[in-house]
Amino acid sequence: MSNTEKRGFHRVRNMLSCRQVLNLLTMLGFMLNYALRVNLTIAIVDMVVPTATNTTASGNNTLTGNLTDTSSLASSNININNTSTDGVEVLEERFNWDEYQTNFVLGSFFWGYVLTELPGGRLAELIGGVRVFGHSMLWASLLTLVTPLAAHLNYVALIVVRVALGFMLGATWPAIHPVAAVWIPPMDRSKFMSNMMASSLGAAITMPVCGYLISVAGWASVFYLTGGIGLLWSLCWFSFVYETPATHPRISAEERREIEEAIGTSTSKKRPSYVPWSDLLCSPAVWAIIVTHGLSVFGFFTVINQLPTFMSKMLHFDIKKNGLFSSLPYLGKYVMAVASSYLADHLRHKGTLSTTATRKLFTSFALVTPGLLMTAQVFLGMDPTWSVTLFTLALFAHGAVTAGYLGNGLDIAPNFSGTIFGMANSLSSFGGFLSTWMVGVLTFHNQTFHQWQIVFSILAATYISAAVVFVVLGTGELQAWNNPPERKKIGDVAQEEGMPLKTEK
C-alpha cells in the first residue's frame, strides 16, 4: 500500500470515533440478536401443517408426551408444494405439530437462555463484555445456520438447537452493561442503552423480510440469511471493538481522556474480584430492577412470540401480510427507545430532573401505557385495524424502558451492572417460557378470541404491576457497595502476620 493510500485509509478510519464505532456495531449486534431469535416465530407459521390437516393432535397429548414420542414425530413430516410469487414450485417439508408442540419449540429457546444470564454478566465483568458479547453472537449465528437441518432430522433435534441458541444469546444482554460501564460517560448511557432496543428494529426488518423469503424460497431460507449476516457482523466486531479505551490501538488521546475523566471512579479500573452478595441481595434498588424487568419482559415476550400466530389464526393474514404487520410494533418501539433516551439524557444534563425521577417517570410511561392498551385489546382485538394499531402503540410506548429501568443498573452499581442485569434477565427468561406455555394451554384446540382475551387481560395486569414496583422501590443513586474493599490475599496476610514474629537473639 502506497503512502497516499495509507493516508486515505487513515482519513476514512478517523471519520468515526471509537465510541461511534462501538455504538454502530452494538446497534447492529442487537438487531441481529433478535433476528436470530424471532426468525422462528414467523417461519413456524409456514413450517407447521395447517390445523385442519393436523392428524397427530389429540386431546390426551401432554408436553412430556409430545417431546418424548420421537418416533412418531420424526415420521409426521409432510412434503407440500407451494407456489412462490414467481410461479416457481417450492417443495417444502412441513411438520405435523399441534399447538402444544409448536409452543414447546418456541419456548425451548428460554431453557438455554436462562442458564447463561447471571454467569454471562459476571463473566463479562471479569474478562470483558466485548469478548463475551462477540463470542455469544458468533456461536448463535452458527447454530442458526444448522437450524433447518435439525428440523428435518427430528423434532427433538430442533429443540436441542434452540436450547443451545438460547444458551449463547443468554449472555449477550448482561454482557453489554460492563461494556457501557467502561466506554460510556454516565450522562450518555441512556442513549447507549437505546442501542439495545435496536433489537426491535431488527425484528421490524426481519418480520417482513422473512415473510417475503418464505413466499419465494421456503422457510429454511430465513435461517440461512440471518445466520450468514451474523457471521459477517462477528468478524467486524472482533476487528474494530476493544475492551477498554486504554487498550484500543486507534483511539485518540482526547477521546480517551474525555471518557476516563467522565467516568471517574464510579467504574473501577481494576475489576472487583468478588461480588458483595449480601449488600446486593438486600438492596431494594436491585430488586426494583429485577422484578420490574421480569414482569415487563413477560409481557413483551408474549407479544413478540405470539403476535404472528394471533394474526394468522384470528385475523387471517397471509404470510407476507403477517410479516409486514407483525413488524410495525417493533419499528415503533425502536423509534420511542431512541427519542426517549435522548430526551432523558437531555433532562439530566440540564438538571431538570434527577436520575431517580427520570428513571421512574420513563418507566411508568413505558409500562402503564401498554397495560392500558392491552385492556383495550380485550374489547377491540378482533378488528384488524384496531388490533394492529393497539399492538403498535403498546410496543411503541414500551420502548421508553431504555430511558427508564433498563440502564438503571449502571446508575446504582456500574461495577456490577452485568451481574444485576443477569439476575434480572434470568427471571425474565422464566417469564418467556411461561408466556409460551400459557398461550399454548389457553389455545390448545381452542383458537378462539375469547381465549386471546384472557391472554390480553393477563398482559395488562402484568405491565401495570411492573410500573408500581419500580416507582415504589427504584432509585438512581450510586450505591455504597459499588466499590467494595479488596480482600487480602492469603500470602499478604501471612506476610503481615509473620513480621512481628521476628525475635532478636
C-alpha positions as CSV (number, residue, x, y, z in Angstrom):
1,M,0.0,0.0,0.0
2,S,1.4,3.4,-1.0
3,N,1.7,6.4,1.4
4,T,-1.1,8.1,-0.4
5,E,-3.4,5.1,0.1
6,K,-2.4,4.8,3.7
7,R,-3.2,8.4,4.3
8,G,-6.6,7.9,2.6
9,F,-7.3,4.8,4.8
10,H,-6.5,6.7,8.0
11,R,-8.8,9.6,7.0
12,V,-11.6,7.2,6.4
13,R,-10.8,5.3,9.6
14,N,-10.8,8.6,11.7
15,M,-14.1,9.8,10.4
16,L,-15.8,7.8,13.2
17,S,-14.6,8.0,16.8
18,C,-14.1,4.7,18.7
19,R,-17.3,5.3,20.6
20,Q,-19.3,5.9,17.4
21,V,-17.9,2.6,16.0
22,L,-18.9,0.9,19.3
23,N,-22.4,2.4,19.1
24,L,-22.9,1.4,15.5
25,L,-21.7,-2.2,15.9
26,T,-23.7,-2.5,19.2
27,M,-26.8,-1.4,17.4
28,L,-26.3,-3.8,14.5
29,G,-25.4,-6.5,17.0
30,F,-28.7,-6.2,18.8
31,M,-30.6,-6.0,15.5
32,L,-29.1,-9.4,14.7
33,N,-29.6,-10.7,18.2
34,Y,-33.3,-10.5,17.8
35,A,-33.2,-11.6,14.2
36,L,-31.6,-14.8,15.3
37,R,-34.3,-15.5,17.9
38,V,-37.5,-14.2,16.2
39,N,-36.9,-15.7,12.8
40,L,-38.6,-18.9,14.0
41,T,-41.7,-17.1,15.2
42,I,-42.6,-16.1,11.7
43,A,-41.1,-19.2,10.0
44,I,-43.0,-21.6,12.2
45,V,-46.3,-20.3,10.8
46,D,-45.2,-21.9,7.4
47,M,-43.3,-24.8,9.0
48,V,-46.4,-26.4,10.6
49,V,-49.2,-28.1,8.7
50,P,-52.4,-26.1,9.0
51,T,-54.6,-27.2,11.9
52,A,-57.3,-28.5,9.6
53,T,-54.8,-31.2,8.3
54,N,-53.0,-31.9,11.5
55,T,-53.6,-35.5,12.2
56,T,-51.4,-36.1,15.2
57,A,-53.0,-33.8,17.7
58,S,-55.2,-35.5,20.3
59,G,-56.8,-34.3,23.4
60,N,-54.7,-36.6,25.5
61,N,-51.3,-35.2,24.4
62,T,-49.1,-33.7,27.0
63,L,-45.9,-31.7,26.8
64,T,-44.0,-34.7,28.0
65,G,-45.6,-37.0,25.5
66,N,-45.1,-34.6,22.7
67,L,-41.4,-34.3,23.5
68,T,-40.6,-37.9,24.2
69,D,-42.5,-39.7,21.4
70,T,-39.7,-39.0,18.9
71,S,-40.5,-41.9,16.6
72,S,-44.0,-40.6,15.7
73,L,-42.7,-37.1,15.4
74,A,-39.9,-38.0,13.1
75,S,-42.3,-39.6,10.7
76,S,-45.0,-36.9,10.8
77,N,-43.3,-34.6,8.3
78,I,-45.2,-33.8,5.1
79,N,-43.9,-32.5,1.8
80,I,-46.1,-29.8,0.4
81,N,-45.7,-27.9,-2.9
82,N,-46.0,-24.1,-2.5
83,T,-46.1,-21.8,-5.4
84,S,-43.9,-18.7,-5.0
85,T,-44.6,-15.2,-6.2
86,D,-42.5,-16.0,-9.3
87,G,-44.7,-19.0,-10.1
88,V,-41.9,-21.5,-9.1
89,E,-42.9,-24.6,-7.3
90,V,-41.1,-24.9,-3.9
91,L,-41.1,-28.3,-2.3
92,E,-41.1,-27.8,1.4
93,E,-41.2,-30.2,4.3
94,R,-43.9,-29.2,6.9
95,F,-44.4,-30.7,10.3
96,N,-47.5,-32.2,11.8
97,W,-47.2,-30.4,15.2
98,D,-50.2,-29.3,17.3
99,E,-50.4,-26.1,19.4
100,Y,-48.6,-27.7,22.4
101,Q,-45.7,-28.9,20.2
102,T,-45.4,-25.6,18.4
103,N,-45.3,-23.6,21.6
104,F,-42.9,-26.1,23.0
105,V,-40.4,-25.4,20.2
106,L,-40.9,-21.6,20.7
107,G,-40.4,-21.9,24.4
108,S,-37.4,-24.2,24.4
109,F,-35.2,-21.2,23.5
110,F,-35.6,-19.9,27.1
111,W,-34.3,-23.2,28.6
112,G,-30.8,-22.3,27.5
113,Y,-31.3,-18.6,27.7
114,V,-31.8,-18.7,31.5
115,L,-28.7,-20.7,32.1
116,T,-26.2,-18.0,31.0
117,E,-27.8,-14.8,32.1
118,L,-26.1,-14.5,35.5
119,P,-22.9,-16.3,34.6
120,G,-22.6,-14.3,31.4
121,G,-23.0,-11.0,33.2
122,R,-20.4,-11.9,35.9
123,L,-18.0,-13.4,33.2
124,A,-18.2,-10.1,31.3
125,E,-17.3,-8.2,34.5
126,L,-14.2,-10.4,34.9
127,I,-12.9,-10.9,31.4
128,G,-14.6,-8.1,29.5
129,G,-18.0,-7.7,27.9
130,V,-16.6,-7.3,24.3
131,R,-15.3,-10.8,24.3
132,V,-18.4,-12.4,25.9
133,F,-20.8,-10.5,23.6
134,G,-18.8,-11.3,20.5
135,H,-18.4,-15.0,21.1
136,S,-22.0,-15.4,22.1
137,M,-23.2,-13.9,18.8
138,L,-20.7,-15.9,16.7
139,W,-21.8,-19.2,18.0
140,A,-25.5,-18.2,17.9
141,S,-25.1,-17.4,14.2
142,L,-23.6,-20.9,13.5
143,L,-26.4,-22.6,15.3
144,T,-28.9,-20.6,13.3
145,L,-27.4,-21.9,10.1
146,V,-27.9,-25.5,11.2
147,T,-31.5,-25.0,12.4
148,P,-33.2,-26.2,9.1
149,L,-31.0,-29.4,9.2
150,A,-32.1,-30.0,12.8
151,A,-35.7,-29.5,12.0
152,H,-35.6,-32.0,9.1
153,L,-33.8,-34.6,11.2
154,N,-36.1,-34.6,14.2
155,Y,-38.4,-32.6,16.4
156,V,-36.1,-33.1,19.4
157,A,-33.0,-32.1,17.4
158,L,-34.7,-28.8,16.7
159,I,-35.4,-28.3,20.4
160,V,-31.7,-29.1,21.2
161,V,-30.5,-26.5,18.7
162,R,-33.0,-23.9,20.1
163,V,-31.8,-24.6,23.6
164,A,-28.2,-24.1,22.6
165,L,-29.1,-20.9,20.7
166,G,-30.7,-19.6,23.9
167,F,-27.6,-20.6,25.8
168,M,-25.4,-18.5,23.6
169,L,-27.7,-15.5,23.4
170,G,-28.4,-15.5,27.1
171,A,-25.1,-13.8,27.9
172,T,-25.4,-11.0,25.3
173,W,-27.7,-8.6,27.2
174,P,-25.9,-8.6,30.6
175,A,-22.5,-8.6,28.8
176,I,-23.1,-5.2,27.2
177,H,-23.6,-3.5,30.5
178,P,-19.9,-3.9,31.6
179,V,-19.0,-2.6,28.1
180,A,-21.0,0.6,28.7
181,A,-19.5,0.9,32.2
182,V,-16.0,1.4,30.8
183,W,-16.8,3.1,27.5
184,I,-19.8,5.4,28.0
185,P,-19.9,8.5,30.3
186,P,-22.7,8.3,32.9
187,M,-24.8,11.2,31.3
188,D,-24.8,9.5,27.9
189,R,-25.8,6.0,29.0
190,S,-29.5,6.3,28.2
191,K,-28.6,6.9,24.6
192,F,-26.3,3.9,24.6
193,M,-29.0,1.7,26.1
194,S,-31.2,2.6,23.1
195,N,-28.8,0.6,21.0
196,M,-30.1,-2.5,22.9
197,M,-33.6,-1.6,21.6
198,A,-32.2,-1.9,18.1
199,S,-33.3,-5.5,18.7
200,S,-36.8,-4.2,18.0
201,L,-35.6,-2.6,14.8
202,G,-34.0,-6.0,13.8
203,A,-37.3,-7.7,14.5
204,A,-39.1,-5.0,12.4
205,I,-36.9,-5.7,9.5
206,T,-36.7,-9.5,10.0
207,M,-40.5,-10.0,10.0
208,P,-41.3,-8.7,6.5
209,V,-38.1,-10.0,5.0
210,C,-38.8,-13.4,6.4
211,G,-42.4,-13.3,5.1
212,Y,-41.1,-12.5,1.6
213,L,-38.3,-15.1,1.7
214,I,-40.7,-17.8,2.8
215,S,-43.1,-17.0,-0.1
216,V,-40.3,-17.2,-2.7
217,A,-37.7,-19.6,-1.3
218,G,-39.3,-21.6,1.6
219,W,-39.0,-21.2,5.4
220,A,-35.4,-22.6,5.6
221,S,-34.0,-19.5,3.7
222,V,-34.7,-17.2,6.7
223,F,-32.2,-19.1,8.9
224,Y,-29.5,-19.1,6.2
225,L,-29.8,-15.4,5.7
226,T,-29.8,-14.3,9.3
227,G,-27.1,-16.8,10.3
228,G,-24.8,-15.6,7.4
229,I,-25.2,-12.0,8.3
230,G,-24.5,-12.8,11.9
231,L,-21.1,-14.3,10.9
232,L,-20.2,-11.2,9.0
233,W,-21.1,-9.0,11.9
234,S,-18.9,-11.1,14.3
235,L,-15.9,-10.5,12.0
236,C,-16.4,-6.8,12.2
237,W,-16.9,-6.8,16.0
238,F,-13.7,-8.6,16.8
239,S,-11.8,-6.4,14.3
240,F,-12.9,-3.0,15.4
241,V,-14.1,-3.1,19.1
242,Y,-11.8,-3.4,22.1
243,E,-12.4,-4.0,25.8
244,T,-11.4,-0.6,27.2
245,P,-10.3,2.8,25.9
246,A,-6.8,2.2,27.2
247,T,-6.4,-1.0,25.1
248,H,-7.8,0.5,21.9
249,P,-4.9,0.9,19.4
250,R,-6.7,3.6,17.3
251,I,-8.3,5.8,20.0
252,S,-7.1,9.4,20.1
253,A,-5.7,10.8,23.3
254,E,-8.5,13.4,23.5
255,E,-11.3,10.8,23.2
256,R,-9.6,8.5,25.8
257,R,-9.2,11.4,28.3
258,E,-12.8,12.5,27.8
259,I,-14.1,9.1,28.5
260,E,-11.9,8.3,31.5
261,E,-12.5,11.7,33.2
262,A,-16.3,11.5,32.7
263,I,-16.5,8.0,34.2
264,G,-14.1,8.9,37.1
265,T,-14.1,6.4,39.9
266,S,-17.7,5.1,39.6
267,T,-16.3,2.2,37.5
268,S,-13.1,0.6,38.9
269,K,-10.1,0.5,36.6
270,K,-9.3,-2.9,38.3
271,R,-12.3,-5.2,38.1
272,P,-13.6,-6.1,41.6
273,S,-12.6,-9.7,42.3
274,Y,-15.8,-10.6,44.2
275,V,-19.5,-9.6,44.3
276,P,-20.8,-8.2,47.6
277,W,-23.7,-10.5,47.5
278,S,-25.2,-9.7,50.9
279,D,-25.4,-6.0,50.1
280,L,-26.5,-6.6,46.6
281,L,-29.3,-9.0,47.5
282,C,-30.5,-6.8,50.4
283,S,-30.8,-3.7,48.1
284,P,-34.3,-2.6,47.2
285,A,-32.9,-0.8,44.2
286,V,-31.6,-4.1,42.8
287,W,-34.9,-5.9,43.4
288,A,-36.7,-3.0,41.7
289,I,-34.8,-3.7,38.5
290,I,-35.1,-7.5,38.8
291,V,-38.9,-7.6,39.4
292,T,-39.8,-4.8,37.0
293,H,-37.7,-6.3,34.2
294,G,-39.2,-9.8,34.8
295,L,-42.8,-8.6,34.6
296,S,-42.1,-6.2,31.8
297,V,-40.4,-8.8,29.6
298,F,-43.1,-11.4,30.3
299,G,-45.5,-9.1,28.5
300,F,-43.0,-8.2,25.8
301,F,-42.1,-11.9,25.0
302,T,-45.7,-12.9,24.9
303,V,-46.3,-10.3,22.2
304,I,-43.3,-11.0,20.1
305,N,-43.7,-14.8,20.2
306,Q,-47.4,-14.9,19.8
307,L,-48.2,-11.9,17.5
308,P,-47.6,-13.8,14.2
309,T,-49.8,-16.7,15.4
310,F,-52.6,-14.4,16.6
311,M,-52.5,-12.5,13.3
312,S,-52.6,-15.8,11.3
313,K,-55.2,-17.6,13.4
314,M,-57.5,-14.8,14.4
315,L,-57.0,-12.0,11.9
316,H,-56.3,-14.4,9.0
317,F,-53.4,-12.5,7.5
318,D,-51.4,-14.4,4.9
319,I,-47.6,-15.0,5.5
320,K,-46.5,-11.8,3.7
321,K,-49.1,-9.5,5.4
322,N,-48.3,-11.3,8.7
323,G,-44.6,-10.4,8.4
324,L,-45.4,-6.8,7.5
325,F,-47.9,-6.1,10.2
326,S,-46.0,-8.1,12.8
327,S,-43.0,-5.8,12.2
328,L,-44.9,-2.5,12.8
329,P,-44.8,-2.7,16.6
330,Y,-41.1,-3.4,16.6
331,L,-40.4,-0.4,14.4
332,G,-42.4,1.9,16.7
333,K,-40.6,0.6,19.8
334,Y,-37.2,1.5,18.4
335,V,-38.3,5.0,17.5
336,M,-39.5,5.5,21.0
337,A,-36.4,4.0,22.5
338,V,-34.1,6.5,20.7
339,A,-36.3,9.5,21.2
340,S,-36.9,8.8,25.0
341,S,-33.2,8.1,25.6
342,Y,-32.1,11.4,24.1
343,L,-34.8,13.3,26.0
344,A,-33.9,11.6,29.3
345,D,-30.2,12.4,29.0
346,H,-31.0,15.9,28.0
347,L,-33.2,16.4,31.1
348,R,-30.4,15.0,33.3
349,H,-27.7,17.1,31.6
350,K,-29.7,20.3,32.2
351,G,-30.6,19.3,35.8
352,T,-34.4,19.5,35.0
353,L,-34.8,16.0,36.5
354,S,-32.7,13.9,38.8
355,T,-31.6,10.5,37.7
356,T,-34.1,8.9,40.1
357,A,-37.0,11.0,38.8
358,T,-36.0,10.4,35.2
359,R,-35.9,6.6,35.6
360,K,-39.3,6.4,37.4
361,L,-41.0,8.8,35.0
362,F,-40.0,7.0,31.9
363,T,-40.5,3.5,33.4
364,S,-44.1,4.4,34.4
365,F,-44.9,5.7,30.9
366,A,-43.3,2.6,29.2
367,L,-45.3,0.1,31.3
368,V,-48.6,1.7,32.2
369,T,-49.4,2.7,28.6
370,P,-49.1,-0.9,27.2
371,G,-51.1,-2.1,30.2
372,L,-54.0,0.2,29.2
373,L,-53.7,-0.6,25.5
374,M,-53.8,-4.4,26.3
375,T,-57.0,-3.7,28.2
376,A,-58.4,-2.0,25.0
377,Q,-57.2,-5.0,23.0
378,V,-59.6,-7.2,25.1
379,F,-62.5,-5.3,23.5
380,L,-61.2,-4.3,20.1
381,G,-58.8,-7.1,19.2
382,M,-60.9,-8.8,16.6
383,D,-60.9,-5.7,14.4
384,P,-57.7,-6.0,12.2
385,T,-57.2,-2.2,12.1
386,W,-57.7,-1.7,15.8
387,S,-55.6,-4.7,16.7
388,V,-52.6,-3.7,14.6
389,T,-52.9,-0.1,15.9
390,L,-53.0,-1.2,19.6
391,F,-50.1,-3.6,19.3
392,T,-48.0,-1.0,17.5
393,L,-48.8,1.7,20.1
394,A,-48.2,-0.7,23.0
395,L,-44.7,-1.6,21.8
396,F,-44.0,2.0,20.8
397,A,-44.6,3.1,24.4
398,H,-42.6,0.2,25.8
399,G,-39.5,1.4,24.0
400,A,-39.2,4.1,26.7
401,V,-37.8,1.5,29.1
402,T,-34.3,2.4,27.7
403,A,-34.7,5.8,29.5
404,G,-36.2,4.0,32.5
405,Y,-35.1,0.9,34.4
406,L,-33.2,-0.8,31.6
407,G,-29.9,1.1,32.2
408,N,-30.6,1.6,35.9
409,G,-28.0,-0.9,37.0
410,L,-25.3,1.4,35.5
411,D,-26.7,4.2,37.8
412,I,-26.7,2.3,41.0
413,A,-23.7,-0.1,40.6
414,P,-21.7,0.1,37.3
415,N,-19.1,-2.3,38.6
416,F,-21.8,-5.0,39.0
417,S,-24.2,-3.9,36.2
418,G,-23.6,-7.2,34.4
419,T,-24.5,-9.3,37.4
420,I,-27.6,-7.2,38.2
421,F,-28.9,-7.4,34.7
422,G,-28.0,-11.1,34.5
423,M,-30.2,-11.7,37.6
424,A,-33.0,-9.6,36.1
425,N,-32.8,-11.4,32.7
426,S,-32.8,-14.8,34.4
427,L,-36.2,-14.1,35.9
428,S,-37.5,-12.7,32.6
429,S,-36.3,-15.8,30.8
430,F,-38.6,-17.9,33.0
431,G,-41.3,-15.5,32.1
432,G,-40.5,-16.0,28.4
433,F,-41.0,-19.7,28.7
434,L,-44.0,-19.3,30.9
435,S,-45.7,-17.0,28.4
436,T,-45.4,-19.5,25.5
437,W,-46.7,-22.3,27.9
438,M,-49.6,-20.1,29.0
439,V,-50.7,-19.3,25.4
440,G,-50.3,-23.0,24.5
441,V,-52.5,-24.1,27.3
442,L,-55.2,-21.4,26.7
443,T,-55.4,-22.0,22.9
444,F,-54.9,-25.8,22.7
445,H,-57.7,-27.0,20.4
446,N,-59.4,-23.7,21.3
447,Q,-58.2,-21.0,19.0
448,T,-61.0,-18.5,19.8
449,F,-60.9,-14.8,20.5
450,H,-62.3,-15.4,24.0
451,Q,-59.1,-17.3,24.9
452,W,-56.9,-14.5,23.5
453,Q,-58.9,-12.0,25.6
454,I,-57.7,-13.9,28.7
455,V,-54.1,-13.5,27.4
456,F,-54.5,-9.8,26.9
457,S,-56.1,-9.3,30.4
458,I,-53.1,-11.1,32.0
459,L,-50.7,-8.8,30.0
460,A,-52.5,-5.7,31.2
461,A,-52.2,-6.6,34.8
462,T,-48.5,-7.6,34.4
463,Y,-47.4,-4.4,32.8
464,I,-49.1,-2.1,35.3
465,S,-47.8,-4.2,38.3
466,A,-44.2,-3.8,36.9
467,A,-44.6,0.0,36.9
468,V,-45.9,0.1,40.5
469,V,-42.9,-2.0,41.7
470,F,-40.3,0.3,40.2
471,V,-42.0,3.6,41.4
472,V,-42.0,2.2,45.0
473,L,-38.5,0.6,45.1
474,G,-36.4,2.2,42.3
475,T,-33.6,4.8,42.6
476,G,-30.9,6.3,40.5
477,E,-28.4,6.9,43.3
478,L,-25.0,5.2,43.2
479,Q,-24.9,2.5,45.9
480,A,-22.1,2.5,48.5
481,W,-21.4,-1.2,47.9
482,N,-20.4,-0.5,44.2
483,N,-16.7,-0.2,45.3
484,P,-16.1,-3.0,47.8
485,P,-12.7,-3.2,49.5
486,E,-10.5,-5.8,48.0
487,R,-10.0,-8.9,50.1
488,K,-6.4,-9.6,51.2
489,K,-4.7,-12.5,49.6
490,I,-3.6,-15.4,51.8
491,G,0.1,-14.6,51.0
492,D,-0.3,-11.0,52.1
493,V,-1.9,-12.0,55.4
494,A,0.8,-14.5,56.2
495,Q,3.5,-11.9,55.5
496,E,1.8,-9.3,57.7
497,E,1.4,-11.8,60.5
498,G,5.0,-13.0,60.1
499,M,6.6,-9.7,60.6
500,P,6.1,-9.4,64.4
501,L,7.4,-12.9,64.9
502,K,11.0,-11.8,64.3
503,T,13.0,-12.0,67.6
504,E,16.4,-10.7,68.5
505,K,19.0,-13.1,69.7
